[in-house]
Amino acid sequence: MKALPWRSLGVAASLVGALATAGVMSQQTATPPPGVTVPDPSECRVAPRTEAELRRVSSGTPGATPEPYRGMGLDALPTGEPADDTTVSEVEAIMREIVACGNAGDLNRARALLTDALVLQRGPIDLADPEEIRAATPHPYPEGERSWIVDVRDVLILDDGRIVAIVTVAGNTEDPHPAPGRTQLVYFARIDGRLLIDDVIDQVVPPGEGFVYVADAILTPVATPPAGVSIPEPGECRVEPRSDEDLARILTATPDATPSPFDRSRPEALPTGTPADGDTVARVEETVREFVACRNAGDPRRALALGTDAYAFNVRAMNPGMVGASLASTPVPLSMARQVWVEDVRDVMVLGDGQIVAIVTLGGNTRDSYPDRGEVSLMYFVRDGDRLLIDQTFEYIVTPVGEIVWVAEAVATPGSLATPAS
């Protein structure tokens, strides 16, 4: 069990695995390929952001660069003029240093390499928050638990004067895409003569489609399902879609049908219950498979129809750009390289309140925050007549002392769902 993640760094932390996953996942032993040197913590030499700077940034919307999340809705890889050798060297240097700061576990030095807009992306910084204090305390990662740069390519100068590059980082990274390394669009801006990281984007949204990972957009190889596992086809998504009126009702106000998702506490331990009967297990498996089929169909209206109002509200709240863009588009089935499959549905239990819970593992083009095991989550269901609807999903639990345990770790032993975490 590990300490809370460094959420305050936001999307920039996702670029630097050691920052993004600091204290969240089990340390992963990682070895770079021949010829690649891992940035040493000593290479993080930039002066750290001071408390006064962080208070200034937190006091309002930064004006030096555009608003955070401006990359939402980017419909294609950017185009521009190839950068000169000097600019390319600057980009490579700042990328190496921020990875070094990640390996040094030094959040405030890493923040010094970001624009104000990117620092503020996750909202105001509370310097008195115990989580912030823990996050801001440097703790270098030992060798074998560090990240490195696989590639910095296609460095371009954009019309607005910013610079963009395709960057792949590997090692102890938080990677939601199954391809090796984490590939992202990294934007840079010159502020007072310094080149700073200004935005980091994992995905683009082609017209009429859902999100496409940058790794897919540049044709990075993706995973294939294991032997015996079939990918749910778009034609298996048969549920009636949510109507415009229905979506407007549940996506703009707290739902009444079930408690607000923001009133629900994340589990403090793995839930316990009574093993479900065969019919219930079959219904859970059917619901999960159809839900994945709807994802592969690029049809969020039908996917949301397989969840409660609270589930739909929560998805909208957590992914405003994704849901907004997808709901306004005509469904377009995902390419085979971007599809998802169901690897496992296990330990289906009936809880004391009548809810049903299962451990579900998805593979393929998932948003997996835990390495090497697929997207493993606790998935809760409620009965709606003769149907089961998805009500909640959790990828990790939070213990009473504020420590995070990934579900993938907590259920590593078969049957462990019935044993509360200690």
C-alpha positions, 0 to 999 in steps of 0.5 A, spaced: 500 500 500 502 506 497 501 514 499 496 518 495 498 520 488 501 527 486 494 529 483 496 536 483 501 536 477 496 534 473 497 531 466 504 533 466 505 528 471 502 523 466 508 524 462 513 523 467 512 516 470 515 517 476 511 523 478 505 521 475 505 514 479 509 516 485 507 512 491 501 509 487 503 503 484 508 497 486 515 499 484 516 496 477 523 494 475 525 497 468 531 496 464 532 501 458 534 498 451 541 498 449 544 505 448 539 509 452 541 512 458 536 514 464 536 521 466 539 521 473 536 525 479 542 529 479 540 532 472 534 536 475 538 542 476 532 547 475 530 552 481 524 549 484 517 553 484 517 557 491 511 557 495 510 565 493 510 563 486 505 557 487 500 562 491 501 567 485 499 561 480 493 559 485 490 565 486 487 566 479 487 564 471 494 565 468 494 570 463 501 568 460 498 562 456 491 560 453 487 556 458 488 549 460 485 543 457 485 547 450 488 541 447 481 538 448 477 537 441 484 537 437 482 533 431 488 531 428 496 531 429 498 538 429 502 541 423 507 546 422 514 548 420 520 543 422 524 546 428 531 548 427 537 544 430 537 549 436 530 548 438 530 541 437 536 541 442 532 545 447 526 541 446 530 534 448 534 538 453 527 540 457 524 533 456 531 530 459 531 534 465 523 533 467 524 526 466 530 527 471 526 531 476 521 525 475 526 520 477 528 525 483 521 525 485 522 533 486 515 535 484 516 543 485 523 542 480 518 539 475 513 544 476 518 550 474 519 547 467 512 548 466 508 554 464 503 557 469 497 554 465 499 547 466 501 548 473 494 550 474 491 545 470 488 541 476 486 547 480 488 551 486 494 548 490 493 548 497 500 548 500 497 546 507 494 540 504 498 534 507 497 530 500 501 537 497 506 537 503 508 529 501 508 530 494 512 536 494 518 533 499 523 530 494 524 522 494 529 520 489 527 513 485 532 508 486 535 505 479 531 500 476 525 504 478 526 510 474 523 513 467 527 514 461 526 518 454 525 513 448 524 518 443 523 525 441 521 526 434 517 531 429 519 537 433 515 543 429 514 550 430 506 552 430 503 558 427 502 561 434 509 560 436 509 554 440 513 548 439 510 541 439 513 534 439 511 527 439 515 524 445 515 517 448 517 516 455 518 509 458 520 505 464 516 506 471 511 510 467 503 510 468 501 508 461 494 508 459 495 505 452 498 498 451 503 500 446 510 500 449 512 506 452 507 512 453 507 517 447 504 524 447 504 530 444 508 535 448 507 543 447 512 548 449 512 555 450 517 561 451 516 565 457 520 570 458 526 567 454 525 560 457 522 554 453 517 551 458 512 545 457 505 548 456 501 542 454 501 535 454 496 531 450 494 523 450 489 523 444 486 527 438 478 527 436 478 526 429 471 528 426 465 523 427 470 519 432 471 518 439 478 519 442 484 516 438 491 515 442 497 519 439 500 512 439 495 510 435 495 516 430 502 515 429 501 507 428 505 505 434 503 497 435 498 495 439 496 489 443 492 483 441 488 479 445 490 472 448 488 466 445 481 464 446 479 471 448 474 474 442 473 481 441 466 484 442 463 486 436 460 493 435 454 488 432 453 486 439 451 493 442 444 492 441 441 496 447 437 502 445 441 508 446 439 514 451 435 519 448 437 527 447 432 528 453 434 523 457 442 525 456 440 532 458 436 530 464 442 526 467 448 530 464 446 537 467 443 535 474 445 531 480 441 524 478 435 523 483 434 515 481 440 513 485 445 518 490 449 523 487 456 519 485 460 525 489 456 523 495 459 516 494 465 514 498 470 510 494 471 503 498 476 503 504 477 495 503 475 490 498 467 489 499 465 482 502 458 479 500 455 472 498 457 469 492 452 470 486 448 464 483 450 462 476 444 466 473 447 473 476 454 471 474 451 470 467 447 477 467 454 480 469 458 477 464 453 479 458 452 486 461 460 487 461 460 484 454 455 489 451 458 495 454 465 493 451 461 492 444 458 499 445 465 502 446 468 498 440 462 501 436 464 508 438 457 509 441 457 512 448 449 513 448 448 506 448 454 505 452 451 510 457 444 506 457 447 500 460 449 504 466 445 508 472 443 515 471 449 516 477 454 512 472 452 517 466 453 523 470 459 521 473 462 519 466 460 526 464 463 529 470 470 526 470 470 526 462 467 533 460 471 533 453 470 526 451 463 525 452 461 532 449 465 530 443 462 523 442 455 524 444 455 530 438 458 525 433 455 519 429 457 513 432 463 510 428 466 503 430 473 503 432 478 500 428 481 493 430 487 496 433 483 500 438 478 495 440 477 493 447 476 486 449 474 482 456 479 478 459 476 476 465 470 477 470 471 474 476 468 473 484 461 476 482 458 477 489 451 480 492 452 485 497 448 486 503 445 492 500 443 488 494 448 491 489 452 486 485 460 487 485 465 483 480 472 484 478 473 486 471 479 486 467 479 489 460 484 488 455 486 492 448 486 499 447 484 501 455 485 507 459 489 502 464 493 506 469 496 500 472 502 496 468 501 489 465 495 487 467 490 490 463 484 495 466 482 491 472 476 494 476 471 493 481 465 494 477 458 495 481 451 493 478 444 494 480 438 491 478 433 495 473 427 490 472 430 484 469 436 488 467 443 489 470 446 496 470 453 498 471 452 503 477 460 504 479 467 503 477 473 503 481 480 502 479 483 503 486 481 503 493 483 508 499 484 505 506 482 509 512 489 512 513 489 515 506 493 510 502 491 507 495 491 500 493 490 498 486 485 493 485 489 489 480 494 489 486 489 487 492 486 482 488 492 478 485 490 472 489 484 469 486 478 469 491 481 475 495 475 479 494 472 476 500 477 478 504 477 486 506 484 489 505 488 491 511 
